[in-house]
Amino acid sequence: MSRFQNDEGARRRLLDAQRAESGALRAVMAVERRKHSAQERLDAVDGELAEAQAMLVSISGLSRAAQLLEADERELKQRVKRTD
């Protein structure tokens, strides 16, 4: 086997590894973008939930709302405070 064949084989393996690495990196970045988008939607829905909970608290009172929601009263109070 000549030195040229070894160099060519090594070059080909390096290019293959670089292509695989590039593809894997693109896949990671695509999933990160999807995750970021999903997190933004989740944050928006969580804000809507907190507002709905605050409305229930204003109507029923904190203790009753916590009971109806089967939620910890302190945690519910903190969530409602953040909507103000």
C-alpha positions in Angstrom: 0.0 0.0 0.0 1.5 3.3 -1.0 1.6 6.5 1.1 -0.7 8.2 -1.4 -3.5 5.6 -0.7 -3.1 6.0 3.1 -3.3 9.8 2.7 -6.3 9.5 0.4 -8.1 7.1 2.8 -7.4 9.4 5.8 -8.7 12.4 3.9 -11.8 10.5 2.9 -12.4 9.4 6.5 -11.9 13.0 7.7 -14.4 14.4 5.2 -16.9 11.7 6.2 -16.5 12.5 9.8 -16.9 16.2 9.1 -20.0 15.6 7.1 -21.5 13.5 9.9 -20.5 16.1 12.5 -22.1 18.9 10.4 -25.3 16.9 10.1 -25.5 16.1 13.8 -24.9 19.8 14.6 -27.7 20.9 12.2 -30.0 18.4 13.9 -29.2 19.7 17.3 -29.8 23.3 16.2 -33.1 22.4 14.6 -34.3 20.7 17.8 -33.1 23.7 19.9 -35.2 26.0 17.7 -38.3 23.8 18.2 -37.7 23.7 21.9 -37.4 27.4 22.1 -40.6 27.9 20.2 -42.4 25.4 22.3 -41.2 27.1 25.5 -42.5 30.4 24.3 -45.9 28.9 23.7 -45.9 27.2 27.1 -44.9 30.5 28.8 -47.9 32.2 27.0 -50.3 29.5 28.1 -48.9 29.5 31.6 -49.6 33.3 31.8 -53.2 32.7 30.6 -53.6 30.0 33.3 -52.3 32.4 36.0 -54.8 35.0 34.9 -57.7 32.5 35.0 -56.6 31.4 38.4 -56.4 35.0 39.6 -60.0 35.5 38.3 -61.1 32.5 40.3 -59.4 33.8 43.4 -61.0 37.2 43.0 -64.4 35.5 42.7 -64.1 32.7 45.3 -61.4 33.8 47.6 -58.0 32.3 48.0 -58.9 29.4 50.3 -61.9 28.3 48.2 -60.0 28.6 44.9 -57.1 26.6 46.3 -59.6 23.9 47.4 -61.3 23.9 44.0 -58.0 23.6 42.2 -56.5 21.2 44.6 -53.6 23.6 44.9 -51.3 24.7 47.7 -52.7 28.0 49.0 -49.3 29.6 49.3 -48.3 28.7 45.8 -51.6 29.9 44.3 -51.2 33.2 46.2 -47.7 33.7 44.7 -49.0 32.9 41.2 -51.8 35.4 41.6 -49.5 38.1 42.9 -47.3 37.7 39.7 -50.3 38.5 37.5 -50.9 41.9 39.2 
